[in-house]
Amino acid sequence: MSSPQAKLAFLSVIALSLAAYTPALAQDPGHLPNVMILATGGTIAGSGANSTTTVGYTAAKVGVDALIDAVPEIKKVANVKGEQVFQIACESMTNDHWLKLAKRVNALLAQSDVDGIVITHGTDTLEETAYFLDLTVKSNKPVVMVGAMRPATAISADGPINIYNAVLLAGSKDAVGKGVMIAMNDEISAARDVTKTNTSLTSTFRTSELGLLGYMQDNAPHFYRQSLRKHTTESEFDVSNLDKLPDVDIIYGYANINPIALDAFVAHGDKGIVFASVGDGSVGAGIKPSLIETRKKGVIVVRSSRVGNGIVARNGEANDDELDFVVSDTLNSQKARILLMLALTKTTDTKAIQKMFYTY
């Protein structure tokens, strides 16, 4: 394939093959769904020193227009518009960012000319933003989170195909009412259940216990299950008039644990503490007195687990009824923190909060 003619012939074959593989690309633009892409930064918008840089790159360098232009195929499956909401690495995501994003998503979904939303996001806190939106979005229209494990400048960057699939999913009528979803690696995951499990692989997002919602294949979503936990329009949480979320932090359980971090958070004025403890949320002797004292001061204590799978059993490794603690059910600690923050905007009653953990 050394001659220009041979190269041209090869490219022609590739173009014909792509056309045959993507029949949906020939749709009438007047009948395409209207999808809004909100960009927040992250690896998907990252830039490396060269095409082989997949670590040590700079996140949040590529703007939303460039992300869209890099995947021209999406304009053939949806009427796409873009908006740069933030331009940050996702480890810098804050409660204020979440509130702003949720309000913007709700405002856009209230428009008749928006059928779905795609949010580009860094992967490190993607599951947290997704779950926050799952509890605060007030629409059945699809909201799809998408990220990448390789920067936009890398060989075989996964961002473009992930964006393409996310747009297809956000514009699909089959995705209506499914809650906030994550579309990566040709898989569809539920915001509540999914978590990042690997530091670098493109298959990092997993729902090892409860399973995927489905797959992206042949330019369409294929669903096999859906979550029975309440979300979006069934959620009782409303952030439309909120300017601040209550302070809630996480302390990590380990052998020889001491109460120094817990006491510091309480002194800071936290309204809630998530204890990501060992095993089934066990409460070690080194921290139990401080947890009891924390609850007596009016701070809500949620027992969670660092294990990553399984139900944290109420009255299992601690007498939660007597101590007035809450258990996280199957939520990991970072998602338990989100639900507790939102719960505290409604009530400080531990029985009501426990019911929320069994509902969402």
Rosetta blueprint (number, residue, H / E / L):
1 M L
2 S L
3 S L
4 P H
5 Q H
6 A H
7 K H
8 L H
9 A H
10 F H
11 L H
12 S H
13 V H
14 I H
15 A H
16 L H
17 S H
18 L H
19 A H
20 A H
21 Y H
22 T L
23 P H
24 A H
25 L H
26 A H
27 Q L
28 D L
29 P H
30 G H
31 H H
32 L L
33 P L
34 N E
35 V E
36 M E
37 I E
38 L E
39 A E
40 T E
41 G E
42 G L
43 T H
44 I H
45 A H
46 G L
47 S E
48 G L
49 A L
50 N L
51 S L
52 T L
53 T L
54 T L
55 V L
56 G L
57 Y L
58 T E
59 A L
60 A L
61 K L
62 V L
63 G L
64 V H
65 D H
66 A H
67 L H
68 I H
69 D H
70 A L
71 V L
72 P H
73 E H
74 I H
75 K H
76 K H
77 V L
78 A L
79 N E
80 V E
81 K E
82 G E
83 E E
84 Q E
85 V E
86 F E
87 Q E
88 I E
89 A L
90 C H
91 E H
92 S H
93 M L
94 T L
95 N H
96 D H
97 H H
98 W H
99 L H
100 K H
101 L H
102 A H
103 K H
104 R H
105 V H
106 N H
107 A H
108 L H
109 L H
110 A L
111 Q L
112 S L
113 D L
114 V L
115 D L
116 G E
117 I E
118 V E
119 I E
120 T E
121 H L
122 G L
123 T L
124 D L
125 T L
126 L H
127 E H
128 E H
129 T H
130 A H
131 Y H
132 F H
133 L H
134 D H
135 L H
136 T H
137 V L
138 K L
139 S L
140 N L
141 K L
142 P L
143 V E
144 V E
145 M E
146 V E
147 G L
148 A L
149 M L
150 R L
151 P L
152 A L
153 T L
154 A L
155 I L
156 S L
157 A L
158 D L
159 G H
160 P H
161 I H
162 N H
163 I H
164 Y H
165 N H
166 A H
167 V H
168 L H
169 L H
170 A H
171 G L
172 S L
173 K H
174 D H
175 A H
176 V L
177 G L
178 K L
179 G L
180 V E
181 M E
182 I E
183 A E
184 M E
185 N L
186 D L
187 E E
188 I E
189 S E
190 A E
191 A L
192 R L
193 D L
194 V L
195 T E
196 K E
197 T L
198 N L
199 T L
200 S L
201 L L
202 T L
203 S L
204 T L
205 F E
206 R E
207 T L
208 S L
209 E L
210 L L
211 G L
212 L L
213 L L
214 G E
215 Y E
216 M E
217 Q E
218 D L
219 N L
220 A E
221 P E
222 H E
223 F E
224 Y L
225 R L
226 Q L
227 S L
228 L L
229 R L
230 K L
231 H L
232 T H
233 T H
234 E H
235 S L
236 E L
237 F L
238 D L
239 V L
240 S L
241 N L
242 L L
243 D L
244 K L
245 L L
246 P L
247 D L
248 V E
249 D E
250 I E
251 I E
252 Y E
253 G L
254 Y L
255 A L
256 N L
257 I L
258 N L
259 P L
260 I H
261 A H
262 L H
263 D H
264 A H
265 F H
266 V H
267 A H
268 H H
269 G L
270 D L
271 K L
272 G E
273 I E
274 V E
275 F E
276 A E
277 S E
278 V L
279 G L
280 D L
281 G L
282 S L
283 V L
284 G L
285 A L
286 G L
287 I L
288 K H
289 P H
290 S H
291 L H
292 I H
293 E H
294 T H
295 R H
296 K H
297 K L
298 G L
299 V L
300 I E
301 V E
302 V E
303 R E
304 S E
305 S E
306 R L
307 V L
308 G L
309 N L
310 G L
311 I L
312 V E
313 A L
314 R L
315 N L
316 G L
317 E L
318 A L
319 N L
320 D H
321 D H
322 E H
323 L H
324 D L
325 F L
326 V E
327 V E
328 S L
329 D E
330 T L
331 L L
332 N L
333 S H
334 Q H
335 K H
336 A H
337 R H
338 I H
339 L H
340 L H
341 M H
342 L H
343 A H
344 L H
345 T L
346 K L
347 T L
348 T L
349 D L
350 T H
351 K H
352 A H
353 I H
354 Q H
355 K H
356 M H
357 F H
358 Y H
359 T H
360 Y L
